[in-house]
Each structure stands twice: as structure tokens, then as C-alpha cells.
Amino acid sequence: MSARQFIADRPWILALGVAVAVAAWLLSGMLGREQPGSPLDRAADVGGGAAAAMPRVQVQRLVAQPIQRIISVKGNTAPARQVQIKSETDGRVVAIEAERGERLRAGQVILRLDLRDRRARLEQARAAVVEHETAYQGQLKLKAEGYVSDTQIAGTLAQLEAARAELKRAELDLEYMQIRAPFDGVIQDRQVEVGDFVKRGDPVASFVDETRLIVTGSVAEQNAAQVRPGTTAEARLVTGQTVTGTIRYVAPVADEATRTFTVELEVPNPDGALPAGVTAELLIPGGELLAQKVAPSLLSLNAAGDIGIKTIDQYHRVEFYPVEIARSEVDGVWVSGLPETADVIVLGQGYVDVGAEVEPVFADQETALAEKAP
């Protein structure tokens, strides 16, 4: 059988041959044509041969600088003082003198209760005191003449003191008919209206001091020793506002469940512009340390789950150093834990494993020339 007859009886062989030829042509074009790429790709083309098989990474030499560590703590804002005002006597509400959200000075009236017979009781108590004082003075004169015993004098004095105590109660009861602001602040809420009857101990209003704000957070136990009362610190509110205040409290004992220490930052808020009850980030100055500034994208995790950065050693082998974030800024983060001078992999770190030998391409020309020098 001739070759032509063989192919004619088996047309699939011809189709297979055409497919193989087309594939070979496409591959030859792709492999033969140079493609523009990143600086790292172009660097990988230099050298050829066995060196081309070695992974290329871009490296930047970073030298540590002394910085002040910033301890970042998540927290929230709250008024410096917040109280529930309660009635100190019984009575019916007859007047509301201040509404919710109104700013009051200490001593201003919030609401009034019906006086009823309180004034009459007060006058009666005053009269009783006058009566017992007169009796007591009279008995003192009689005692001087020997007509009254010491026992009688003591009894009359006891009655006078009881009358004075009753007068004091009557005066306070009358004063309690006007419920006043305990300090400068704002009425957060009011629980009663005109016509309501309140008893002693019933809540009538919530009152807050908005002239000072407290930012509360929880500091990890390893950082607690660096936070001290009186330290000036900042807080960054979720509203975008950044405020400065003073650490007023550090818990002496850690929370049993979280092993963290409560910290409070007191911030002036004289005009009430800072909101209470919002999320905030406490930024507390810590100790000074050596750190390098890197892009957040360079941070990675090792098999143990540690946050760190990949570098190369003097033999161009990949290393991994666990690091801690010492301070965050808009254009990068400062990390501690690297050698004082570190060759950090800034491009290609995700494609090389720890221990692998690589060929570095230094990002700055000065370092590259220094590496090539004998």
C-alpha cells in the first residue's frame, strides 16, 4: 500500500499532523519574541545559562533608626461623669424647667414638685425650735437659783435638739421640691413629665458632664508597664477627629478573662464638639527602640502564624524575621525585630521560600554597586 493510499484510508492522521505543526509554529513565536516586563523580569534575563534558573528578587537595604514606639489600643469614648438624678422626696411634678439636650450650670433647676403643705411644716418646725429654746433658757436661770435639777435641764435640752433636727428636715424637704443640676452639664434624658407623681429614690433625669471626655481601652499585658498615669497621649476618633489628653487611670490588676489592663485617657471637651459613645483608637507613647519603615504589603505570615518580613543573608539565602509593628503612619509602618541593617525583599517575596538561594536585584544603585565591588 502506498503512503498516499495509507493516509487516504486514515484521514485523522493528516489532521493530527496539521495540529502538531500549528502548535509548533505558535510556540516558536512565543519563545522567540521578547516581552517587555518589570525591572525584575529584565534583570532575570541578564546572565543567561545556569544563573537564569536562580530566582531573582528585588531587594532594598534598610537601616534601623531610633523611634518612639506607639502603643495602639482600640477603645471608645464616654462622658467623664454621667449620673442618674433621683428624687429625694415625694411629690407631684408641677413644672419642667429644662428640656433634653439643654446645657445647665450647677444648681440650675431641672423640675419642680408640688409644695403642698411643706411651707406650713417648715413654719411649724421653726416655732417649735423657738419654744424649746425659750424653755431651755428659762430652766438655765432657774437652775442658777437652785429650783431646777440637772436632769430636768438635760431633758429640756434634748427636746430642743430634737426640734432643731425636725427644722433641718423640713428645710431640706422644701429644698428637695426643686430638683437641680448637680454640676455643669447636659440633660441626656428625662423620665418624668408634668403631672407624674414621684417617690423618694425614683429616677427623674440622666445628666452628663460633656466638658471632659474619657477614652477607655484595654492594653495588652506585655505593654502595660509602659503606660503610666500622667502621660500625654492621643486618640483618633472614628469621626476623623484626633484629640490630645492625659492618661488618668491604669488598672492595677489585669482582667481575668482577657488578661488586659483598662486604661483611661481624659480629653478636654469645653465646647462639647467631641461625641461620646463612638469608637476610638488610643495612641500611647511607649519606649524608644530601633525600627525600619516598610510598606504594609511586605508583611507576611510564616507556617507558625507569625507576622514577619523576608530578607536575604550575606549568602543570598532567604530568611524570615518575625516583627512587631512599633508605629503606623499613612505611608508605611515601623517594625522592630529585623537586624539593624537588613536586605529586605521588596518584590518577589511571595514566590521564594525560606532557605532558598536567590539572586538579588538591589532597588538602589548605590547598594547594587557596593555589592558588586570586590
Secondary structure, 3 states (H helix, E strand, C coil): CCHHHHHHHCHHHHHHHHHHHHHHHHHHHHHHCCCCCCHHHHHHCCCCHHHHHCCEEEEEEEECEEEEEEEEEEEEEEEEEEEEEECCCCEEEEEECCCCCCEECCCCEEEEECCCCHHHHHHHHHHHHHHHHHHHHHHHHHHHCCCCCHHHHHHHHHHHHHHHHHHHHHHHHHHCCEEECCCCEEEEEECCCCCCEECCCCEEEEEEEEEEEEEEEEEECCCHHHCCCCCEEEEEECCCCEEEEEEEEECCCCCCCCCEEEEEEEEECCCCCCCCCCEEEEEEEEEEEEEEEECHHHCEECCCCCEEEEEECCCCEEEEEECEEEEEECCEEEEECCCCEEEEEEECHHHCCCCCECEEEECCHHHHHHHHCC
